[in-house]
Amino acid sequence: MHFTLNKSKVHQASNIEITGSKSESNRLLLLQALYPEFKLENVSNSDDSNLMIKALGSQETTVDIHHAGTAMRFLTAYFSIQEGRETVLTGSKRMKERPIKILVEALRELGAEISYEENEGYPPIRIIGKTIHKNKVSLSANVSSQYISALLLIASKLENGLELTLEGEITSIPYIKMTLSLLDEIGVESLFVDNVITVKPNTKHLKAKTLTVESDWSSASYYFSIIALSDVGTQVTLSSYKKNSLQGDSVLVDIYKHFGVSTFFEGNKMTLKKEQTQLKPLSLDLKNAPDIAQTIAVTCLALGVSCDLTGLHTLKIKETDRLVALKNEIEKLGGEVRITDRSLHLSNAESINEFVSISTYHDHRMAMAFAPLALKVPVVIEDAMVVSKSYPTFYNDLESIGFQITK
């Protein structure tokens, strides 16, 4: 289904409730399956988190997680330690093209029993759950942090815990620290010194408690973009957010100052306000927050600002090759883009083409990143409801703040 986003204007002051972070929710859902003593509030309503809940509760031999990459990685580790259970973990056509070999080899090194059903190094995989006794493994540090987090999430349930050595420069440190902070929050001990992470075994019950998931900063990124493209004085209030967030995408606060967006925190609410600013070319290393690259690139295009974004090597193995997808769609709009395997370079565009039909490539972030352009020109979003992967109420929320959408 295609949606046309007609040229719109945001109400001067608006309020949006955003559900829990997908990143935090998926980690905590897996930990809750291992330690049922604690309860969760404000869990993400995303497709990915719903698929995670369904998979963790499934007794079937075959578990299909569709497009949910995080679930594929986390569940590969989870089912590896479900002693006596055999599971075939599969997904969509695109999921079968996304590599899993690095994680599988690390788990095999620890003693897990995993085999490939179709192509070597890719899902679907067959997992025979067993007790794991080994506790030392090494992993290249510049791989997706989800491989690292998958190991850390099950580490306390290994007989002897885990000592994980990361080799080389570490990518997405905030996501690793998020995982360790959540372990700490439920009572699992860990230590991160230099490039070695140690997690102590904990086979006992933990203290019962209720944890509230912070709202999703990746979802908030689209409102940072919207305010950046709005008139001076326009503001939107989002909840529930913390000033000292565990989520790597909270760097948005500093990045969007560049576009004249000021951020204010009060209680659990965050208000974004457009201020007068002088726009300048932007250069950023996004290795610790690659998921916001699409949003930033489109913001720059809309404002006629050139940018150099680096640290983007993990974008090639996401729902689509996001670097190629960005280049294709920005060029349709009239922008000029150069990409490498790890960077994107956008020249400032003098004008933006109207009513361009944006391909979304089964990628929720492509749809949401390009939607704010409707504040400048009418735009068509193809396969618009792909946003349900992480933010099902996205278009309803846009309409509530003034967007004119033809569905």
N, C-alpha and C positions, 0 to 999 in steps of 0.2 A: 504494500500500500504506500503510495506517494502522498506526502503532505506538501502543500504550498504555504510557505511562510511569507505573507505579504509584508510590504514595508510597514514597520511598526514603531511605536514609541512606548517606552516604559513609564508607568505611573511614577510620580515623584517619590513616593515612599511606599514600599511593599514589604510583605512578610511571607517567608517560605519555610515550611517544616520539611527537613530532609531526613530520611531514615538512616539507620546506622551504617557505618562504614562497611563496605563489602570486604575489605582487607581484614579488618578486625573481626567481623562476624565469622568469616570462614575459618580463621584461626581458632576463635573461641568455640565454635561449633565442634571442631575436631577435638579440642581439649575437653569439652563437656562430654563427648562420647567416651573419652578415656577416664574422666573423673566426673561422674554424674552428680556429685555432691553440690555443685554450684549451678545457679540459675542465671539466665540472660534476659536483659531487657533492651528494647530498641534495636533488635536484630534487623539487618538489611532485608528489604522486601524485594531484592533483585532476583532475577532468574537464577544467577549463579549461586546465591545463598540458599534459595529454595531447592535447587538441585543437590546442593551439599547436604541439606537436611534429609531429603528423600534418600540419598545414597547411604548416609550413615544409619538410617533406619531400615534399609532394605535387607531382606534375607535371601534375595535372589542370587543366583550364581553370576549372572551377567548384570553389570551396572553400567548404564549409559548416561554420561554426563554432558552429552551434546556439545555445546561450544565452550563449556566452562573450564578454561585452562588451569585456573587456580585449583579447582576441585580435582582435576586429573592428577596434578602433582601431589597435593596433600593426601589424596586417597590412595595413591600408589604406596606411600609410606605407611599409611594407616592400616591398609589391608595386609601389608607385609608382616605385621605383628599380631594379627588375629589368628591365634593358634588353632589349627585344625580346619580353618575355613578356606575354601578355594573360590577365587573371584576372577572373573574376566572383566576388566575395566576397559570400556570403549567410549567412543564419542562420535561427533559429526565427521563429515568428509574432511573438513579443514583440520579438525583435531588429529586426524590420522596422518596429517602432514607436519604436525608440530613435534619437535624432538623431545624424547623423554630419556634418551640413552644415558646421559650424564647422571641422572638421579638413579636410574636402574642399576648402573654399574656400582655406584656408591653403596646402595642397599645390598647388592650381591656381595660386595666386599665385606660387609658386616655379617653376611650369612643368610640374607633373604633369598627366597626361591621364586624367581620371576622369569618368564619366557615370553617371547613375542609371538603373537598369533598370525601376523601377516608380514609386515616389513621390519627388518632389523632396525632397532633404534626408535621405533614409532609405535603408538597405540594401534590396535588394541593389545593389551598385555594380560597374561594369565599369572595370577599371584597365588602361591600356596602359603598361607599364613603359618608362622612358626615363632617359637621363642628365640630371640637373638641374644647371643652371649658376648660377641665381640663388641668392642667399644671405641675403636680408633679408625678414622677414615679421613682421607684428604679429598679436597674438591677445589677445582679452579675457582678463584675468587671473583672472576669477571663474568660468571654465568648468571642467569636469572636468579634473583634472590629467593624465588619461590622454591627452587631446588634445595637451597640451604635451609629455609624455614620448614620445609617438609620434614627434613631430618631432625631439626630442633624440636618440632612439635611432638614427635614420638619418643624423643631421646630419654625422657624420664621413665618411660615404661620399658626400656631395654634393661636387661638383667644387671648390667654394670654401668648404666648411663652412657654418655657419649663424649668423646674428645674429637672435635671436628677442626681440622687444620685447613685454613683457606690459603691457597697459593696464588700470589700475585696481588694486583690492585683490586680492592673490593668494590663491586657495583651495588648500588641501592642499599647503602648502610642503614638508612632510616627504617627500611622494611625489616631488616635483620634485628635492629634494636627494638622495633615494635614487637616482634615475636618474643624476644627475651623479656621485655617489660610485661607482656601478658603472662608469660610463665611465672614471673616474679609475683604478679598480682594474684595468681591462684595458689601460690605457695611452693613453686618448684624452683630450686636453687640453680643458678648458672653463673658463669664467669666468662668475660670476653676480654682477653689480654693479648695485645699485638694481633696476630692473625689466628689465634687459637680460641675456640669457644668450647667450654666444658659445661655439660649439664649433668647434675647429680641424679642418680636413680631415685625414684620415689614410687614404690609399689603399694604404699599405704593409701588410706583414704585421706582426703584433704578436708579442711574446715568448710562447712557449708556457708555459702555467701551468695549474694546477688551482684552481678556485674552489669553496668549499663554501657552499651556500645556507643562510642562517640559517632556523631553523624559523619558522612563521607566527604572528605576534602576534595576528592576527584570530582564528585558531583557539584561541589561548591565552585569549582574552577569555571564552570560555564557562566555563573553569575558574576565572577570577577571580570570575565570577558564582556558580559552584557553591560555592566556599569562602566567599563572602560570605553564602550562605544556609545554611551548615553550622554545627554546634556549635563553640563556642570550643575551640581546640586542634587542630581538623581541619587537615590539610595535604596538599598534593599537590605532587610534584616533576615538572617538565616539562623536556624537552630537545629541541633544542639552542638555547640563547638567550644573547644578549650583553647585558650591562648597558648598553653604549653602542650601541644598535641604530640601524640606518638606518630602521627601519619606524616610521611615524607612530603606529601603534596601541600602541607601547610606552609612551605616556602613561597606559596602564592602571595602571601601577605607582603613579602619583600619585593618579589618580582613585579607585582602589579602597581607598586608605587611609581614605577617607570611610566605607567600609562595614566597616572593621576588618580589611582584608586586608593583611598585611605580606609583603614580597617580599625574598627572600635569594638572592644569586647565588654559586655556587661552581663554578669551572671552566666547563663549558658547560651547567650545570644551573641551573634557577630553581625555588625552592621558595616556594609560597604558603601562608600560615598564617593562620587566623582568630584574631583577638585580640578582647578585650572592647572595645566602643566604644559611644559614645552617638550614635545616628543623628539627623541633622538634614536639613532640606530641602536639595536640591542644585541648583545653578545652574551650567551649563557651556556654553562656546562650543566646539562640536565641528567647526568649519570645517576644522581640520587632521587630523581623524580621524573622518570621518562614518560609517565602516563599523561603529563600535562603539556607535552610538546605540541600535540595537535591544536589544543586550545590556544596556546601562545602564538603559534604560526598563523592561525586564522585571525587572531586579534591584530597582529602586525599587518597582515594583508589589508584588513578593514580600515586601519588607521593610516595606511600608506607609509609604514615604517619598515626599513630593511632589518633583517635579523640573521644572526649566525648561531645556530643551536647545535651543540655537540654533546657527546656522551649518550648517543641514541642507538647504540648497537643492538640493544635488546628489542627494539621496535620491529625488527625484521621477523621475529618469531611470535608475534602477537596474533590476534584474531585474523589479521591480514598482515602483509608487509606494509606497515604504516608509513614508512618513508616514501615508497613508490606511490601509495594511495594519496598521500598529501600532495606530492608533485603533480600527479594526474589531475586532481580536482582543483588545486590552486591555479594551474595553468589554464583550465577551462574558464575560470573566473577572470583571467587576464593577467595573473601574476607570473613572475619569472622565478623558477626554483631550480637550484642545483643540489643534488644529494650525493653522498658517499655512503659507505656501509654503516657509518656512525654519526653522520651529521646532515643538517639541512641548512641551506643558505638561500634566503629570500630577498630579492631586490624589491625596493619600494615601487608599488604599482600606482600609476597616475589615476586610474579609474577601475571600477569593478563591473564586470558584465552582469546584466540583470537576468532574472528567471533562469539561471543556470541550474541544470538538474544534477545534483550531487550524488554520485554513487557511494554507497556506504560499505560495500565489501563484507557484509555480515558483521560489521564492527560498530558496536554501540558508540564508541568515542568519535568515530567519523561523523555520525549523525549529529551528536550533541555539540561537537566543536564548531561545526559550520552553521548551526542554527542562529547564533547571535548576529550573523551577517544580515539578517532581516531588518536590523536597525539601520542598515545603510542601503540595501537593495533587496527586492523580492528574490527569494531563493526556493528551489524545490528540493526536498529531501526524499530520496528513493528508499524503499524498504524502511520507512520511518520508524516502525515499531521495534526495530532492532534494539532500541534504547532500553527495552524491558530487561535486557541482560543485567543492567546495573541500576536503572532508574526508571521504573515503569510509569511513574506519574509525570515525567519530564514535560510533555506538551501541555498537560492540564496546568502545571505550575507556571509555564510560560504564559499561557492565556490569562492566568490570574493576575499577572503583573503588566498586561497590556499588549502582548503579542497577538497579531491577527493571523489565525491559522485556518486554512481551508483543507478539510480532511476528506 
